[in-house]
């Protein structure tokens, strides 16, 4: 089974960073930077303390199907 990746953008004016120790992942996004993040990593991030707040307020998932997978209910200005 192949890994699915989604585009995630830092929509804030500063650096956004998160860690997921069980995956051995530490990511830093510069302002406006877009990275390809696996579906598994997005799911794990959504379970981390502050992860949903980070996804809702600072990072923007660019594919609607990934937004639904993590259970994010964004406001219209999210897009």
C-alpha positions in Angstrom: 0.0 0.0 0.0 1.5 3.3 -1.0 1.7 6.3 1.3 -0.6 9.2 0.6 0.9 12.7 0.9 -0.9 16.1 1.2 0.3 19.6 0.8 0.4 21.6 4.0 1.2 25.3 4.0 2.3 27.6 6.8 -0.2 30.5 6.5 1.3 32.4 9.4 3.9 35.1 9.2 6.3 33.2 11.6 7.8 29.8 11.8 5.5 26.9 12.7 7.1 23.8 14.3 5.8 20.5 15.6 7.3 17.2 16.9 5.8 13.7 16.7 8.2 11.6 18.8 6.7 8.2 17.9 7.4 8.9 14.2 10.8 10.5 14.9 9.5 13.7 13.2 10.3 17.3 13.8 9.1 19.8 11.2 9.6 23.5 10.9 7.7 25.5 8.3 8.9 29.0 7.3 6.3 31.6 6.6 4.4 30.6 3.4 6.3 27.3 3.0 4.5 24.3 1.6 5.6 20.7 2.5 4.2 17.3 1.5 3.1 15.5 4.7 1.9 11.9 4.9 -1.7 11.1 5.9 -0.3 9.1 8.9 1.7 12.1 10.1 -1.3 14.5 9.8 -3.4 12.0 11.8 -0.8 11.7 14.5 -0.4 15.5 14.7 -4.1 15.9 15.2 -3.9 13.7 18.3 -0.9 15.6 19.8 -1.6 18.3 22.4 -2.0 21.6 20.5 -2.0 19.7 17.1 -5.5 20.6 16.1 -4.9 24.3 17.1 -1.8 24.3 15.0 -3.7 22.9 12.0 -6.7 25.2 12.5 -4.7 28.5 13.1 -1.3 28.3 11.6 -1.0 25.5 9.0 -3.3 25.0 6.1 -4.0 21.6 4.6 -4.6 22.3 0.9 -6.6 19.1 0.0 -10.2 19.0 1.3 -10.1 15.2 1.7 -7.2 15.5 4.2 -9.1 18.2 6.1 -12.0 15.8 6.5 -9.6 12.9 7.5 -8.2 14.8 10.5 -11.6 16.0 11.5 -10.9 19.7 11.1 -14.0 21.9 10.8 -12.5 25.0 9.3 -14.1 28.4 9.0 -14.5 29.9 5.5 -11.5 32.2 5.9 -9.3 29.0 6.4 -9.3 28.7 2.6 
